[in-house]
Each structure stands twice: as structure tokens, then as C-alpha cells.
């Protein structure tokens, strides 16, 4: 598996794309409906990613640590999107600064690209 366009990597069971809101890759699985366009993809239904906010090193590798709240607990994250014709619509329930905005699907960062 590997990079199939400047915006997507193929995985065994889906695709990964870089989320500019969370500043990390997200996965969409083969069970979603996909238009087959690797440069301007559309997936349905919406994509929901939840968990803890990870800390990554300069090469995009998880450090094993999470961002922390003032009380020391790991920060929760939620990213809820529609991707339509290569545009990411961030729904209002996202926990990052792009909540409620629509932006183009960005190119993969260098550390996610095939060398």
C-alpha cells in the first residue's frame, strides 16, 4: 500500500488523508461510498474521528504522549466531516479551530508521502 495521489495513501482497508484541523492523518474505510476520484474524493456518509489528542514528532510519528488539560487528563478530540469533491466540510461539533468551516483537502505532508 502507499501513496496513490498527492492527497491520499491507500491502506489495506481504506485510505488515509491529512486533516488540517487535527493536524494528523485520518482514515476512511472501504465500507464508505467512494467516488473513485483520488484528487477530488467524495465519501459518504460523514467521517467521525474521536479519541485523545496525540502529540506527534517532526516525522509524524506519535510520541506516545497526549496533549493535556490543565488538570493533567488527556484532551479529548472530535473531528466530524463530510468530504465532497475534494472539499472538507468540518461540522460544528469538531473540537478544533476549523469547526464549521469548509477547506480543500490538502496535499499529504512530506512525512506521509512515499519517498
Helices and strands as residue ranges (DSSP letters): E 9-11, E 14-19, E 24-29, E 33-34, E 43-52, E 54-56, E 62-66, E 76-84, E 87-90, E 102-104, G 110-112
